[in-house]
Amino acid sequence: MLIIIVNIANNTLVNHSRNPLMYVCICNDVKEKQIKAAIASGIDTLDGLKDTLDVATCCGCCEPMVNDYLEEHHAKFDVLAYAV
């Protein structure tokens, strides 16, 4: 599956063709599916995800990817706001 999101705020393309069962945070055993579910439930900040899932709280290598998910989520709202 290939998903391309256009982030209107900074005119960038985000390509997410990842496996939803993929580990994002190996240190704390957090998968992409868990992160996306947390974001969908309203936890849409890095600090919120850190508090809830312990993602990006150890070595920090996963933080850029977690930020990509957050940007993807917020870009959806940028597109909706732009359409209105």
N, C-alpha and C positions, 0 to 999 in steps of 0.2 A: 504494500500500500504506500502511496506517495501523497503526502499532504504538503501543500505549499501555502503559507499564510503571508499576506502582505501587511506589514505593520505600517499603517498610515502615519503614525507619529514620527517615525524616523526613516520612512521609505526604504525599508529593508525587507528582504525575502527570508523566511524561515522555512527550512526544509526538514520535516520530521517524518522520516520513513523508518521509524524505530519499531522494535518488537515491544508490545505492551507488557510482556513478561520480563523484559530486560531489567537487570539490576542497574540502578543509577548510583546508589550509595552502597558500595560493598562493605564499608566499615560497619554500617548499622543495618544491613540487610533490608534496604528499601528499594522497591521496584517501581518502575514507571507507572504501573497501574495504580499503586497506592498514592503516588504524588498527584496524578491526574484526578483521582477520586477526591482527595482532600481539597484540591483547588476547586473542583466542581461543587463541593459542599460549602464553599465560601471562605476557605482558608487561602487567601490569595496574596500573601506577603511571604517573603523569605523567612522573616522572624516567626511567623505563624507556622510555617512548615517545619522549621527547626524545632519549635516547641512541641508540635504535634507528633511528628514522625522521627525526630532526631536526625533528619537529613542535613548534610553539610555542617555537622557539629564536631567532626573528628579531624580528618586530614584536609578537608575542604576541596578536594579534587572534583567533587560532583557539583559544587556550587554553580559553575557556569551553565551546566545543563539544567539545573533546577531553575535558574534565572530564565533560560530559554522557554521552559514550560510556562512560567509566569508571564513572560512577554507575549507568548502565543495566546494565553488566556485573555490578557488585557487588550491585545490587538483585536480580538473578536468584538469587544465592546467599542473600540475605536471605530471599527467598520460600521457597527450598528448606529453609533452616534452620528457618524458621517452620513449615513443613509437617511436619517431623520431630518 
